[in-house]
Amino acid sequence: MNKIPSPRRDLDILDGYHSPQLDVSVRLNTNESPFPLPVTFTEELEFEIKNLELNRYPNRSASELCLAIAERELLKENEVFVANGSNEVIQSICLAFGGPERSALIFEPTYAMHSQIAKITGTRVVDGFRDAEFKVDTNVALELIEKEKPEIVFLCSPNNPTGNSESPELINSILSELNSTGGLLVLDEAYKEFSETSFEPTVREESNLAFVRTFSKVWSLAGIRLGYLLAPEWCVNMVKTVSLPYHLDSVKQRVGILALKHKEAMKRTVDVTKEERKKVFDALISLPIKVWPSEANFLLFKPESIDAYKLWQELIEEGILIRDCSSWEGLEGCLRVTIGSENENDIFLDAVRKILK
Ligand SMILES: *Cc1c(COP(=O)(O)O)cnc(C)c1O
C-alpha cells in the first residue's frame, strides 16, 4: 500500500466553504447581483480583450487599475492592492500579519471566510460574540483585545449574514486600542454601497485601519473574481510581499478599469436593490416571520410557524435556493435571502406565502 502524505494537523478542523450550487431557476443564496452587465460594457470589453497581448505577463502591480480605484477613493495608488476576489485580499492580509503564534479576533456570527482563511494561514482564531441584536459590544471587544492582543481584528460592515452596520463608536474605540497594541483592524465592506451610513473613515498612514472591498456584489462581477484593499502604504507593501508574482491576470485588470467607468449603471442597480429590499422586508414581516433590518443586499429572517430547514427545503422544491444558516451558532432557525430582481423576489415571496399557508 502506498503511504500518502499527511496534511497539516491543524487543517483537520476545517471543512471548506459550503454553499451548495444547485441547478435551480431562482438563486438567492450567495448575494450576487441579479443584474447583468450593461450591453455597452460587454461590447467595450470585447474590444479591449482583442487588443490584449496575452503572450505577455500582465502588469505586475496592476497599476492602471490601482490608480483608477485610488482616484475614486481620493487615495494614492500605493494605498491600493487588488487581488482575485476580496477573499484573496483577506488571505494576503493573514499571510502578512497572521500565521503561527499569531491571532485574529472575529465576532460571530459573521462572514465564515474570515475565520476559515485565518485558520488556513495557521492564524489562531479568537472568537468574540455579538449581542442579541447582533451588535458588537464595545467593552467586550476592548476586553478581548487587551487580553489576547490579536494581530488582526476583523469587522464586517454591513455584517454578513445579519445585515447591520458597525457603529462609528465601536470602530473608533477598537482602532484607538489597536493603534497602541499594534494590531490591524480590517473592515470588510463588501456591501458598503447598499448601506445608508454616513460614517466614512478613511485610510491614514498613522492609523492601523484597512478596508476590504469587492467587485463581486454591487459591481455585478462575481464571475470575474476581483477585490481590493485600501490601506496605509506600509500595509499594502507587506501584503504585496506575500502575493504571487503576476497574480492578477490582464483580462481581469481591464474588466476592473472598465467597471469603474460604468459607475452610474452600478448606482442604479443599487437603488433598485434597496427599493426591493424594502418590499421583501415588508412582505416577510407581515407573515409569522421575524426579519432583521438590513443595510445590505440580503435579509436575515426566522420563520416562526415552520421549521427553518423545512422551509429552505420546500423552497428548493419550488426552484428557489436561499441560504440555510439555521445550524450556525447564534443563528439557530435563521435563513438568509439575497435581494434578487423584482421578478425573482416576487416568485420567492409567493412561494413563502404558499408554503406557510
Ligand atoms: C461576498 C462577500 C465577499 C466577497 O468575496 P469575493 O472573494 O470578493 O467574491 C467578501 N466579504 C463578505 C463579507 C462577503 O459577504
The ligand as an SDF file (V2000), in Angstrom:
LIG
                    3D

 15 15  0  0  0  0  0  0  0  0999 V2000
  -19.4930   38.1990   -0.6640 C   0  0  0  0  0  0  0  0  0  0  0  0
  -18.5310   38.6930    0.3380 C   0  0  0  0  0  0  0  0  0  0  0  0
  -17.2140   38.9540   -0.0340 C   0  0  0  0  0  0  0  0  0  0  0  0
  -16.7930   38.7450   -1.4470 C   0  0  0  0  0  0  0  0  0  0  0  0
  -15.7200   37.9290   -1.6050 O   0  0  0  0  0  0  0  0  0  0  0  0
  -15.0490   37.8770   -3.0460 P   0  0  0  0  0  0  0  0  0  0  0  0
  -13.9020   36.9750   -2.8340 O   0  0  0  0  0  0  0  0  0  0  0  0
  -14.6380   39.2880   -3.3580 O   0  0  0  0  0  0  0  0  0  0  0  0
  -16.0780   37.3860   -4.0020 O   0  0  0  0  0  0  0  0  0  0  0  0
  -16.3590   39.4670    0.9050 C   0  0  0  0  0  0  0  0  0  0  0  0
  -16.7650   39.7150    2.1610 N   0  0  0  0  0  0  0  0  0  0  0  0
  -18.0240   39.4840    2.5440 C   0  0  0  0  0  0  0  0  0  0  0  0
  -18.4310   39.7950    3.9190 C   0  0  0  0  0  0  0  0  0  0  0  0
  -18.9330   38.9410    1.6570 C   0  0  0  0  0  0  0  0  0  0  0  0
  -20.1840   38.6820    2.0570 O   0  0  0  0  0  0  0  0  0  0  0  0
  1  2  1  0
  2  3  1  0
  2 14  2  0
  3  4  1  0
  3 10  2  0
  4  5  1  0
  5  6  1  0
  6  7  2  0
  6  8  1  0
  6  9  1  0
 10 11  1  0
 11 12  2  0
 12 13  1  0
 12 14  1  0
 14 15  1  0
M  END
$$$$
